[in-house]
Amino acid sequence: MLGTMFKTIQTARAPKESDLINFYIAIEPAYRSINWFALSQNLLHEEGEECCRYQVSVYRRYGQKLGLSPPVYFATILDFAGSDKKLNLLTVKYIKNLCCNVITSIGFGKGTLSNHTFRHRAMTLLMDSEHKRFHFFDPDTIVQMLTFDWFKYNYICHEQPWVCDLYPVKLEYAVFCYMGVYIHSRQAVRDVEDVDYARFFSLIMPIYKVINWFSFSEAYPEERGTCCRNQIGIYKKFGQDVGLSLNSYINKVLDFSSQNNVLNLVKVKYNKNLCANVISVVGFGKGPLSRETVKHDAVFILNPNSKKKLFLFAHNRLREQLTFSWFKQHIVCEEQPWICNDFPATVRNLTSDENSKSKQVEL
């Protein structure tokens, strides 16, 4: 932690002689619990990366001079609520051997993202000081994906669990996000009923969280990450319009059996610096495999949200290796275990030759 850094006058309060000593008294017993260690090169030798002249100097510059008393500034330091904090500062260092931008510091607060330079549009890497946690972000979506709540859950609370106890995390996305069942051919002849949507709402509302079927519709931004107009729209197009009753469609939504479910859709974004097809969407069902924007001679990478793993698949063995049983076992059931309890995943062991082409990398 580097402290709270205000840039504009907060109040008309005049500095007092006792401010700095009072802030010292407040921060000295608390700095370890928020990982606020001295990073000043001038003080490292004397303070051993700990406390407290550096922290006092930060308060003096960004608190006292801008009209904040020691208790008020101290309260901002301990405020880990994420409702109004957005990514607004990002510094990176491009590492040529890794072909990615490594994040060296980040800031959350008000205002738009500034002070960032992405090299070659490469993937952006965030890792902890011990190199035990790695996460990759696309430069085009990093503001939406690297939220304060996400950072708090994946980094801060690993070292300081009390933060998430006092300030619970509300993530807008999960390890995987279900998108419904897409049926393109007519299944039956059925008359549309006026109460279809109301009944579908009553069925999907209690269960959308247990199958990770969250709304990502741009038409309903207020429902992002929740329910249910987006889900109702999917039912209308791919259930009601092809003749399926409510119960028939819901039964298909809740059917996670592996039988007759093969990989039939993969959407990717080719990353030139990684020389890989980064998977964003997969679909399982019947029919041939549809590949969108795939560079055919590159490997496929699957990097689920919030997980510490990368999964690599050979470009010419994707459908054989990325099966629905494998996807359930490694992705779906880690977050929703009931699915594998009700629909067991059977994954055959890879031979040594196959294993070299479908690797799992712990990060």
C-alpha positions, 0 to 999 in steps of 0.5 A: 500500500502506498497511502491515499493520495488526494490531488485537490483541496478537501477542506479549508482546515489549517494545519496544526503543529500537533498533526504529524505527531498525532498521525504517527501515533495513529499509524504506528500500531496499524501499518502492518495490518494494511501492508503500508511499509516505507518505500522511500529509498532515503529511509529504507536503511533506517526504517527497514521498509517499515514505519513511520517517517515515510507514512507521515510524509505521505499524510503531510503531502496528501492529507494535511496540506489539503485540509484533512485532519489526522483522524479523517485521513487515517479513516480514508486509509482504512476504508476498503469499501469498493463502491466508488473506487475504480482503476485510475492509476496504472504503471507498467514495465514491458518485459521483452522476454515475457512479451507482456506489460508487467504491472508495477503499481496500481491505484483505485479511486475517482476519475479516469485511468491515467498514467499508463503506457501499454507496449505493443498492445501486449497482454498485461500481467499482474503478480504478487511480490512472491510470484505466487499469483499471476493474472493476465488482462487484455489492455482493451478491457482492463478497466472493466475486469481489474476492479477494486473488489476483484483486486481486494479478493484476489490480493489484499485479502490473501494477506489481510483477511480482516479486510474482506471480513469488514468489507465483503467483496461483491464481484461482478463476474465469476470463474465462468459465466453461463450464457444459456442454451442456443437452439436454432432449429424448430423443436415443436409446434407450440402456441406462445402464451401471454404468461410465458415471460412471467413464468420464466422469470419465476423459474430462472430468478431463484437459480441463475446464481447457482449456474452462473447465468448472469446478464451481460447485455449492453441493453440493460446495464443496470442488470449487469451481473444479475438477472433477468431481462437478458435471460428472458430475451435468450429464452424468447429467441432460442426457446419460445421461438423454436417451440419449447415450453418453459419447462422443456427449456429450463430442463435443457438449461439445467442439463449438465450431462456430458453425453452428446455435448461436444465442443461446437463453438469457440470464440477467441482473440488472437494475441500476437505477442503470446502467439496464441488464440486466447479463448473467451467463449466456448459452446458445447452441444451437437454439430460441427465446431465453429471457430471465430477469428482463429489463427489455425497454427497457434495454440489455444489458451484458456485463462478463466476469471479469478483462477491461478491457472492457464490451460493450453490446447494444441490447435489441431487437437482442440475438440478432442482435448477440450471436452465438456467433461474436462471443462466441467471438472476443471472449470465449472465444478470448482465453483459449482460443485453440485453440478459434478455431484449430479452430473459426474465428469469422466475425464480419461487420462492423457497419454504422455504424447497427448499430455505434451500438447495439452498442458496445465500451468500452475501460476 
